[in-house]
């Protein structure tokens, strides 16, 4: 799963797909001035190497609340073990392991404050979580 074989063309492909994962291979090929087959092979290689982990969408609904939950954990339980448990909780969008005062950063989605609180309470109930700090996301800029 090394990045040793990633070149400038691969980085450009990743940049295009990050902006829009549904960009047709023909458009990427045109932009990079190569064949569609070359793009297809490069993307398959990036998937095989584990560089592209999944194709996903980002969305924002007016009747939805998102929050950032920063999690402190105890050294007695490995952070990856706690992160995996958090990732399985309904309402959790993404989990990042971080440096600094907090070991884990979680993005949470819910239809109201009650659902956000429920998710945070579930995060707090995981063995090894010693504290959280939460912030509601007001606006997203792309």
FENRATA-V608262 format. One record per helix or strand of 2 or more residues. SS is the DSSP state (H for helix, E for strand). FROM is the first residue (numbers start at 1). LEN is the number of residues. If there is no record, write none. Layout:
ss;from;len
SS;FROM;LEN
SS;FROM;LEN
This chain:
ss;from;len
H;8;12
H;25;8
H;36;13
E;65;9
H;79;9
E;92;6
E;104;7
H;113;12
E;129;9
